[in-house]
Amino acid sequence: MKLKHKIIALNMGALFFMLIILGTIITAITDNYNLSTTLKYLENQGNYSAIYIEQYALSKAPNDFEVPSVMDASANYLAAVLNDLVKCRVQIYYGTELLGDSGESTDFNGEIRQEIQETFKMKKAYFVAAGKNRTFYYAVPVSISSRYTYSLGFIYDLSEVDNMKSNTVRMFIFTGVFLSVFMMLGSTIISNRITQPIKMLNEATRQFSEGNFESRACTATRDEVGELSVTFNSMADSIEDMINKLNHEKEKQKYFFDNFTHEIRTPLTTILGYADLLWKTNDENVKDKSLFYITSEGKRMLKMMERLLELSKLKNYNFELNKSDSNLKKLIEDACDSMHYKMKRYNTSCRLDLEDITWKVDPDFFKQVIINLIDNSIKYSKSPVIDISLRKKDKVVLEVVDYGCGIDIKNLESLFEPYYKVEKSRNSHNEGWGLGLSIVKEIIDKHGGSIDIRSTAGKGTSIIITLE
């Protein structure tokens, strides 16, 4: 066999071996990943469904002893509801008895599947039925009032996973055929380039042996380094663009969660402050007021958590406003009351000069604006008094003024940047991440308003918000 043919055969053999190995590994990894994703999905849906069934049964049954009759009557309804939610067939068992089935139950022959039997031991279980069309069986126990134990089974069709697996195999087959043709042509060209100098040397040697002593071997070989560099640069550009997009999304997500963490600290501080006050006072009015604000801030924090969970599920890290006609004076007074304990701790007080104005705003976010501005004045200005005024002419104008240390003019333009803190080394002991004013500006911008800061070092700061 000639050297040229050996090179082609070696390259083709290496290609086929690599495709077989990689195809097998990648297909297995992809299939395992899809099965793992399906399992996690069913685990989450199983936990939610178990809670839903328990709450449904307890809400319908007048007492615990009526739970079985409620479940007997509602099992098929619950299975149908969960079928729409989970997008798979749902079965509900009580012991070995099939109570509800969202699909046709003609295939039930009285035998209890293995994963259902495991739920009798209060264990979750699953298995994948092999065959031409695979099926994922998952079961979770449902305990109601720690008295009744039901079994919830999911029968999840893996046809999409199987189709993806088949597509992956077909992709490798098509890729193998394409690469085989490409490799054959490429190997032929490369082998010719390798063997051509040898042929030229052999011809020069033959001529020299025949007496032509002027014969010389002249070879000028070029490799594919230039082409490889272009291909690599193209690949590097694609990877860099992908990384930039991922980093942008990561920063967007990080900023969202940092904002949320920043915002949740204020109601927590209020709750802890009033809770501490409850231990120190015997005044019933003070206790009632403290309990009122603990409950109010707790509800506000719960609403923030619910919004976070909703946005997280949607993978949407931009908040949306829920505007309604709101009494701005009342919102400002509530915000000042929420910060009362912290102002008292810092020997600061608020003076209010407010007109009774109703305006279309998001009450929770507008209240958060006031709380953030007061919180900044308390922490950074060390002002003994904070003046808050509210006026309406053609527009609504809210002004928050403190008489503290003020801000140098060189720092004013950067105040609305996330994580920016004036004189970071001096203020490193202050709590906060430099997110308060950036959050305020984002909220005001979404309201279609504007915010302006006027400050003089050593004299104080005035923040003016205008709503149109």
Beta strands, then each sheet from edge to edge (+ up, - down):
strand 1: 89-94
strand 2: 97-101
strand 3: 125-129
strand 4: 135-144
strand 5: 148-157
strand 6: 324-327
strand 7: 349-354
strand 8: 358-361
strand 9: 385-392
strand 10: 396-402
strand 11: 450-456
strand 12: 460-467
sheet 1: 2+ 1- 5+ 4- 3+
sheet 2: 6+ 8-
sheet 3: 7+ 9+ 10- 12+ 11-
end
